Amino acid sequence: MTAKILLIDDDVDLVEMNRLSLEAAGFTVATAYDSAGGVEAFASFLPDVVIVDLVIEHADSGFILCRKLDQHPHGSKTKIVMLTSAAHETGFRFSIETSEERKWIKADFYLEKPVSPVDLVQFLKAKVLKQQDAVPAH
């Protein structure tokens, strides 16, 4: 089965570049460019992995979106990767290393932009999807 990846970011060029790379690697990809579109795409596409930017409409849009996706009935079956340049732009480092951080961030993985499309594919294969295969279905 091909993994289904949902990309949510307001940077249209970045989404398109990552979409092409992910599709070339054999993934099925859906895209959204804002939080409302992300929620809608999530509900209809039911992805295996969501890659979401932290700053979409507002500085905390990604956090709010991750919480909404987590609360969806399919949320427990989906890995969320936060891909953002917020730490670089603000100087504030985010982490999901502790259970407390994962509790409020609601993401399974965290990547700092920029990440090349090739590195993103490798990260998904080596970390996200490998871990997902090891976890029994909910």
C-alpha positions in Angstrom: 0.0 0.0 0.0 1.3 3.5 -0.9 1.5 5.9 2.0 -0.8 8.9 1.7 0.8 12.2 2.6 -1.0 15.5 3.2 1.1 18.7 2.8 -0.3 21.8 4.5 1.7 25.1 4.1 0.9 28.6 2.8 4.1 28.5 0.7 2.7 27.3 -2.6 6.1 26.9 -4.2 7.4 24.7 -1.3 4.2 22.6 -1.3 4.5 22.0 -5.1 8.2 21.2 -4.9 7.6 18.7 -2.1 4.5 17.2 -3.8 6.5 16.5 -6.9 9.3 14.9 -5.0 7.0 12.8 -2.8 5.0 11.6 -5.8 8.2 10.7 -7.7 9.1 8.6 -4.6 5.8 6.7 -4.9 3.6 8.5 -2.3 0.0 9.6 -2.9 -0.1 13.3 -2.0 -2.8 15.8 -1.3 -2.2 19.5 -0.5 -3.8 22.4 1.3 -2.6 26.0 1.7 -4.4 27.1 4.9 -5.9 25.6 8.1 -9.5 25.3 6.8 -8.3 23.6 3.7 -6.1 21.4 5.7 -8.9 20.2 8.0 -11.1 19.6 4.9 -8.4 17.7 3.0 -7.6 15.6 6.2 -11.2 14.6 6.5 -11.6 13.5 2.9 -8.1 12.2 2.2 -7.5 10.4 5.5 -3.7 10.5 5.2 -1.1 8.3 6.9 1.2 11.4 7.4 0.5 15.1 7.6 3.4 17.6 7.0 2.2 20.9 8.4 3.8 24.4 8.7 3.6 26.1 12.1 2.9 29.6 10.7 0.1 29.4 8.2 -2.4 32.2 8.8 -1.1 33.2 12.2 2.0 32.5 14.4 0.2 29.6 16.1 -2.0 28.3 13.3 0.0 25.1 13.0 -0.4 24.3 16.7 -4.2 24.8 16.5 -4.4 22.8 13.3 -2.4 19.9 14.8 -4.8 19.8 17.8 -7.8 19.7 15.4 -6.3 16.9 13.4 -5.5 15.0 16.6 -9.1 15.2 17.7 -10.4 13.9 14.4 -11.5 10.1 14.6 -8.6 9.4 12.1 -6.1 11.4 14.1 -4.8 8.5 16.1 -3.9 6.7 12.9 -1.9 9.6 11.4 1.6 10.8 12.1 2.1 14.6 12.1 5.4 16.2 11.1 5.7 19.9 11.9 8.0 21.4 9.2 8.8 25.1 10.0 11.3 27.9 9.9 9.7 29.5 13.0 12.7 28.8 15.2 15.1 30.3 12.7 12.9 33.4 12.3 12.1 34.0 16.0 15.1 32.5 17.7 12.8 30.4 19.8 13.5 26.7 19.6 10.7 24.2 19.6 11.0 20.6 20.5 8.9 17.5 20.9 11.4 15.5 22.9 9.5 15.5 26.2 6.0 14.2 26.8 5.0 17.7 28.0 6.1 19.3 24.7 4.3 16.6 22.7 1.2 17.2 24.8 0.9 20.9 23.7 2.4 20.7 20.3 0.5 17.6 19.1 3.1 16.6 16.5 5.0 13.3 16.3 8.0 14.8 14.5 9.6 18.2 14.2 11.8 19.4 11.3 13.5 22.8 10.8 13.2 24.4 7.3 14.8 24.3 5.0 14.7 20.6 4.3 15.4 19.5 0.8 12.7 17.4 -0.9 15.2 14.5 -1.1 15.9 14.7 2.6 12.2 14.9 3.3 11.5 11.7 1.4 14.4 10.0 3.2 13.1 11.2 6.6 9.6 9.9 5.9 10.9 6.5 4.8 13.5 6.1 7.6 11.7 7.7 10.6 8.1 8.4 10.1 6.8 5.4 8.1 9.2 2.9 9.6 7.9 3.8 13.0 4.3 3.7 11.8 4.8 0.2 10.5 5.9 -0.9 13.9 2.9 0.5 15.8 -0.2 -1.6 15.8 -3.4 -0.1 14.4 -5.6 1.7 16.9 
